[in-house]
Amino acid sequence: MSAVNENAQWPHLFRPGSVSAPVLLMLHGTGGDEQQVSGLAAALDRNAAVLAPRGRVQENGMNRWFRRLSEGVFDTDDVVRRADELAGFLVWARDHYELGDRSLVAVGFSNGANIALATALLHPAVVPRVIAFSGMHPLDWAVSNAKPDARVAGSELAASALLLLNGRSDPMAPLPSVQKLVTLLEARGAQVQQELRPGGHGIAETDVAAAVAWLGAVL
């Protein structure tokens, strides 16, 4: 099957929105789907286009974006492969839906935030902006036997902008991992805004408000 046909058959939702508004790439968390996560888009920008694909990895019947070895330990080889696939899908979708040069912002929660961050690191021209709710470092080779991808070490992220929204006591996205990611992004020249709140894993009202304000400032 050709890459074009494979992308066309990737389960996803698309709403065109206003041509003057950005495209929000909505990426669900573990066990979610494209319908569930698309509702968040209206809270961020009701005029935006919505592109919401479905994660194609299964874990105990739940949709995910990539495999993991255990809780908090990712199969980083698979993360890289799935990020490459998502980037290819986005290139196809921009052409297929005639999105032209409309700004694209990846918005992900948990596992969806992690694939958004991985794609931004590996394909910054395709995903230059990210809002990550309860995400963490998606490509930490220190916790796996995978070989680091040279694209991350050499990536130039001066045109990238990212908003990281995390709970201070989140066991699923621990702060040391988040801080390591912030250090990496800033070292590569990215514009990073980090917002920490009390609590754990999830999306709080304050997170949504911060995301709306960030979108207005960045776009």
PALOKOL-576884 format. One line per 3 residues: for each residue x, y, z of N, C-alpha, C. Coordinates in steps of 0.2 Angstrom, whole numbers, always signed. Example, Ala and Ser with C-alpha at 12.3 -4.5 7.8 and 13.67 -1.06 7.14 Angstrom:
% PALOKOL-576884
+66,-28,+39,+62,-22,+39,+66,-16,+39 ~ +64,-11,+35,+68,-5,+36,+64,+0,+39
***
This chain:
% PALOKOL-576884
+4,-6,+0,+0,+0,+0,+4,+6,+0 ~ +3,+11,-4,+7,+17,-5,+6,+21,+2 ~ +11,+26,+3,+10,+30,+9,+4,+35,+8
+2,+37,+2,-4,+41,+1,-10,+37,+3 ~ -11,+31,+1,-17,+27,+2,-17,+26,+10 ~ -11,+24,+13,-11,+23,+20,-13,+29,+24
-11,+35,+22,-13,+41,+26,-21,+42,+25 ~ -23,+41,+19,-30,+42,+17,-35,+37,+21 ~ -32,+32,+23,-36,+27,+27,-35,+27,+34
-31,+32,+37,-29,+33,+44,-36,+36,+47 ~ -39,+32,+52,-45,+35,+55,-44,+42,+58 ~ -48,+47,+56,-47,+54,+58,-53,+58,+57
-54,+63,+60,-59,+68,+60,-56,+75,+57 ~ -60,+78,+53,-58,+85,+50,-64,+89,+50 ~ -63,+95,+53,-68,+101,+52,-64,+107,+49
-66,+110,+44,-62,+115,+41,-61,+121,+44 ~ -66,+123,+49,-66,+130,+52,-65,+136,+48 ~ -63,+141,+50,-62,+147,+47,-56,+147,+43
-55,+150,+37,-49,+150,+33,-44,+154,+36 ~ -46,+159,+41,-41,+164,+44,-39,+161,+51 ~ -42,+156,+53,-40,+153,+59,-35,+147,+59
-31,+145,+64,-26,+140,+64,-29,+133,+63 ~ -25,+128,+62,-27,+121,+62,-25,+118,+69 ~ -30,+116,+72,-28,+112,+79,-27,+105,+77
-22,+102,+78,-20,+95,+78,-22,+92,+85 ~ -27,+89,+86,-30,+86,+92,-28,+79,+93 ~ -24,+78,+98,-21,+71,+99,-23,+68,+106
-27,+63,+106,-30,+60,+112,-25,+57,+116 ~ -27,+55,+123,-23,+51,+127,-25,+44,+127 ~ -21,+40,+131,-22,+33,+130,-30,+31,+132
-33,+27,+127,-40,+25,+128,-44,+30,+125 ~ -42,+36,+122,-47,+40,+119,-47,+39,+112 ~ -50,+44,+108,-51,+43,+101,-52,+50,+98
-53,+51,+92,-53,+57,+88,-59,+61,+90 ~ -65,+58,+91,-71,+61,+93,-71,+64,+100 ~ -68,+60,+105,-67,+63,+112,-63,+69,+112
-57,+69,+109,-52,+75,+110,-54,+81,+106 ~ -58,+80,+101,-60,+86,+97,-64,+91,+100 ~ -68,+89,+106,-72,+94,+109,-67,+99,+113
-61,+97,+114,-57,+102,+118,-55,+108,+113 ~ -55,+107,+107,-53,+112,+102,-58,+118,+102 ~ -64,+117,+103,-69,+123,+104,-67,+127,+110
-65,+124,+115,-63,+128,+121,-57,+132,+120 ~ -52,+130,+115,-46,+134,+113,-47,+139,+108 ~ -51,+137,+103,-52,+142,+97,-58,+139,+93
-64,+142,+94,-70,+140,+91,-70,+141,+83 ~ -66,+145,+81,-65,+146,+74,-60,+141,+70 ~ -56,+138,+74,-50,+134,+71,-53,+128,+67
-49,+126,+62,-50,+120,+59,-48,+114,+64 ~ -51,+108,+64,-49,+103,+69,-47,+97,+64 ~ -41,+95,+66,-38,+88,+63,-37,+84,+68
-40,+78,+69,-40,+74,+75,-39,+66,+72 ~ -33,+64,+71,-32,+57,+70,-32,+53,+76 ~ -33,+46,+75,-33,+41,+80,-27,+37,+81
-24,+37,+87,-18,+33,+88,-19,+26,+86 ~ -14,+23,+82,-15,+16,+79,-12,+10,+83 ~ -9,+12,+89,-7,+6,+93,-12,+4,+98
-12,-2,+99,-17,-5,+104,-13,-8,+110 ~ -16,-6,+116,-14,-8,+122,-20,-10,+126 ~ -20,-17,+127,-26,-20,+131,-33,-17,+128
-33,-16,+121,-39,-13,+118,-40,-6,+118 ~ -35,-2,+121,-35,+5,+121,-31,+8,+116 ~ -33,+13,+113,-29,+17,+108,-23,+21,+111
-18,+20,+108,-12,+24,+110,-8,+26,+103 ~ -3,+30,+105,+1,+33,+99,+7,+29,+98 ~ +10,+26,+103,+16,+22,+103,+16,+17,+108
+20,+12,+108,+21,+7,+113,+25,+9,+119 ~ +24,+6,+125,+28,+7,+130,+30,+1,+133 ~ +36,+1,+137,+38,-5,+140,+35,-6,+147
+34,-1,+150,+30,-1,+157,+28,+6,+158 ~ +24,+7,+163,+22,+14,+165,+27,+19,+165 ~ +27,+24,+161,+32,+29,+161,+39,+27,+157
+39,+21,+155,+45,+19,+151,+43,+17,+144 ~ +45,+22,+139,+43,+21,+132,+47,+17,+128 ~ +44,+14,+123,+48,+11,+118,+50,+16,+113
+56,+19,+114,+58,+25,+110,+59,+24,+103 ~ +61,+17,+101,+61,+16,+94,+54,+17,+91 ~ +49,+14,+94,+43,+15,+92,+40,+22,+92
+42,+26,+97,+40,+33,+97,+43,+36,+91 ~ +49,+35,+89,+52,+38,+83,+48,+36,+77 ~ +47,+30,+76,+43,+27,+70,+36,+30,+70
+33,+31,+75,+26,+33,+75,+26,+41,+74 ~ +31,+44,+76,+31,+51,+75,+33,+53,+68 ~ +37,+49,+65,+38,+49,+58,+32,+48,+54
+28,+43,+56,+22,+42,+52,+17,+47,+53 ~ +16,+50,+59,+12,+56,+60,+14,+62,+56 ~ +20,+63,+55,+23,+69,+51,+20,+67,+44
+21,+61,+42,+19,+60,+35,+11,+61,+34 ~ +8,+59,+39,+0,+60,+39,-1,+67,+38 ~ +2,+72,+42,+1,+79,+42,+3,+82,+35
+8,+80,+32,+10,+82,+25,+4,+80,+21 ~ +2,+74,+21,-4,+72,+17,-10,+76,+18 ~ -12,+77,+24,-18,+81,+26,-18,+88,+24
-12,+91,+24,-11,+98,+22,-13,+99,+15 ~ -10,+94,+11,-12,+94,+4,-19,+92,+2 ~ -21,+87,+6,-28,+84,+4,-33,+89,+6
-33,+92,+12,-38,+97,+14,-37,+104,+12 ~ -32,+105,+8,-30,+111,+5,-29,+117,+10 ~ -25,+115,+15,-24,+119,+21,-19,+125,+19
-15,+124,+14,-11,+130,+12,-6,+131,+17 ~ -5,+137,+19,+0,+139,+24,-3,+141,+31 ~ -9,+138,+32,-12,+140,+38,-8,+137,+44
-7,+141,+49,-3,+139,+55,-6,+132,+58 ~ -2,+128,+60,-4,+121,+63,-1,+121,+70 ~ -6,+120,+75,-4,+119,+82,-6,+112,+85
-1,+108,+87,-3,+101,+90,-5,+102,+97 ~ -10,+99,+98,-13,+100,+105,-14,+93,+108 ~ -10,+91,+113,-11,+84,+115,-11,+83,+122
-15,+78,+125,-15,+76,+132,-12,+70,+133 ~ -7,+69,+138,-4,+63,+140,-1,+60,+135 ~ -3,+54,+133,+1,+50,+127,+0,+55,+121
-5,+58,+120,-6,+63,+114,-1,+68,+114 ~ +0,+71,+120,+5,+76,+121,+12,+74,+120 ~ +14,+68,+122,+20,+65,+121,+22,+64,+113
+17,+61,+109,+18,+60,+102,+19,+67,+99 ~ +15,+72,+101,+16,+79,+99,+23,+82,+100 ~ +25,+81,+106,+32,+83,+108,+37,+79,+104
+37,+73,+103,+41,+69,+99,+41,+71,+92 ~ +36,+72,+89,+35,+75,+82,+38,+82,+81 ~ +37,+86,+86,+40,+93,+86,+48,+92,+86
+50,+88,+90,+58,+87,+90,+61,+84,+84 ~ +57,+79,+81,+60,+76,+75,+58,+79,+68 ~ +52,+83,+68,+50,+86,+62,+47,+93,+64
+52,+97,+66,+50,+104,+68,+47,+108,+62 ~ +48,+107,+56,+45,+111,+51,+38,+109,+50 ~ +36,+102,+52,+29,+100,+51,+25,+102,+57
+28,+101,+63,+25,+103,+69,+29,+108,+73 ~ +28,+115,+71,+32,+120,+75,+29,+122,+81 ~ +23,+121,+83,+20,+123,+89,+16,+118,+92
+16,+117,+99,+14,+112,+103,+11,+115,+109 ~ +5,+112,+111,+2,+113,+118,+1,+106,+121 ~ +5,+105,+126,+6,+99,+129,+3,+99,+136
-3,+95,+136,-6,+94,+143,-4,+88,+146 ~ +0,+88,+152,+2,+82,+156,+7,+78,+151 ~ +11,+81,+148,+16,+77,+144,+23,+77,+148
+27,+73,+145,+34,+72,+148,+39,+71,+142 ~ +45,+70,+144,+50,+69,+139,+49,+63,+135 ~ +47,+63,+128,+45,+57,+125,+51,+53,+122
+57,+56,+122,+63,+53,+119,+69,+52,+123 ~ +68,+50,+129,+73,+49,+134,+76,+42,+134 ~ +82,+42,+130,+85,+35,+129,+88,+33,+135
+89,+37,+140,+92,+34,+146,+88,+29,+149 ~ +82,+28,+148,+78,+23,+151,+76,+17,+147 ~ +79,+17,+141,+78,+11,+136,+85,+9,+133
+84,+4,+129,+90,+1,+126,+91,+4,+119 ~ +86,+9,+117,+86,+11,+110,+92,+16,+109 ~ +94,+16,+103,+99,+21,+101,+97,+28,+99
+100,+33,+102,+97,+40,+101,+97,+42,+94 ~ +92,+45,+92,+91,+47,+85,+95,+54,+84 ~ +99,+54,+79,+103,+60,+78,+99,+66,+77
+93,+65,+74,+89,+71,+72,+88,+75,+79 ~ +87,+72,+84,+85,+76,+90,+92,+80,+93 ~ +97,+76,+93,+103,+80,+95,+105,+86,+90
+103,+85,+84,+105,+91,+79,+100,+95,+77 ~ +94,+94,+80,+88,+98,+78,+89,+106,+80 ~ +87,+110,+75,+87,+117,+76,+79,+119,+77
+78,+122,+83,+71,+123,+85,+69,+130,+86 ~ +73,+135,+83,+73,+142,+84,+66,+144,+81 ~ +62,+141,+77,+56,+143,+74,+50,+139,+78
+52,+135,+83,+47,+132,+87,+45,+135,+93 ~ +38,+134,+95,+36,+137,+101,+31,+132,+105 ~ +32,+131,+111,+29,+125,+115,+27,+128,+121
+21,+126,+123,+18,+127,+130,+17,+120,+133 ~ +20,+120,+139,+20,+114,+143,+16,+115,+149 ~ +11,+111,+150,+6,+112,+156,+6,+106,+160
+8,+106,+166,+9,+100,+170,+7,+101,+178 ~ +5,+96,+181,+4,+96,+188,+10,+94,+192 ~ +11,+98,+197,+17,+97,+201,+18,+90,+204
+12,+86,+205,+13,+80,+209,+10,+75,+204 ~ +12,+75,+198,+9,+70,+193,+14,+64,+192 ~ +12,+58,+195,+16,+52,+194,+17,+50,+187
+12,+51,+183,+13,+49,+176,+17,+53,+172 ~ +18,+59,+174,+22,+64,+170,+27,+67,+175 ~ +32,+64,+178,+35,+67,+183,+39,+73,+181
+40,+78,+186,+43,+84,+185,+51,+83,+182 ~ +54,+79,+185,+61,+78,+182,+62,+77,+175 ~ +57,+73,+172,+57,+71,+165,+54,+78,+161
+50,+81,+164,+47,+87,+161,+53,+93,+161 ~ +57,+93,+166,+62,+98,+167,+68,+96,+162 ~ +69,+90,+161,+74,+88,+156,+72,+90,+149
+66,+89,+148,+63,+91,+141,+64,+98,+140 ~ +62,+102,+145,+63,+110,+144,+70,+112,+143 ~ +74,+108,+147,+82,+110,+145,+84,+108,+138
+81,+103,+136,+83,+100,+129,+80,+105,+124 ~ +74,+107,+125,+70,+112,+120,+74,+118,+120 ~ +75,+121,+126,+78,+128,+126,+86,+128,+123
+89,+122,+124,+96,+121,+122,+96,+121,+114 ~ +90,+119,+111,+90,+119,+104,+86,+125,+101 ~ +85,+130,+105,+83,+137,+103,+75,+138,+103
+72,+133,+106,+64,+133,+105,+62,+139,+110 ~ +56,+142,+109,+53,+146,+114,+48,+142,+118 ~ +50,+141,+124,+46,+137,+129,+43,+141,+134
+36,+140,+135,+33,+142,+141,+30,+136,+145 ~ +32,+136,+152,+30,+131,+156,+25,+134,+161 ~ +20,+130,+162,+15,+132,+168,+14,+126,+172
+15,+127,+179,+15,+121,+183,+9,+123,+188 ~ +5,+118,+190,-1,+119,+195,-1,+114,+200 ~ -4,+115,+205,-5,+110,+210,-9,+104,+207
-8,+98,+210,-11,+92,+207,-8,+88,+203 ~ -11,+83,+200,-8,+78,+196,-10,+78,+188 ~ -11,+72,+186,-13,+71,+179,-19,+73,+177
-20,+77,+171,-26,+79,+169,-26,+86,+166 ~ -32,+89,+164,-32,+96,+161,-37,+100,+166 ~ -34,+105,+169,-37,+109,+174,-40,+115,+170
-45,+119,+173,-47,+125,+169,-42,+130,+168 ~ -37,+130,+173,-32,+135,+173,-27,+133,+167 ~ -27,+127,+165,-23,+125,+160,-26,+127,+153
-32,+126,+153,-36,+128,+146,-35,+136,+146 ~ -36,+140,+151,-35,+147,+151,-28,+149,+149 ~ -23,+146,+151,-17,+147,+149,-15,+145,+142
-18,+140,+139,-18,+138,+132,-21,+143,+128 ~ -27,+146,+130,-30,+151,+126,-26,+157,+125 ~ -23,+159,+131,-19,+165,+131,-13,+164,+127
-10,+158,+127,-4,+157,+124,-5,+157,+116 ~ -11,+154,+114,-12,+154,+107,-13,+161,+104 ~ -16,+165,+108,-17,+172,+106,-11,+176,+105
-6,+174,+110,+1,+178,+109,+5,+175,+104 ~ +5,+168,+103,+9,+165,+98,+7,+166,+91 ~ +0,+166,+90,-2,+167,+83,-5,+174,+81
***
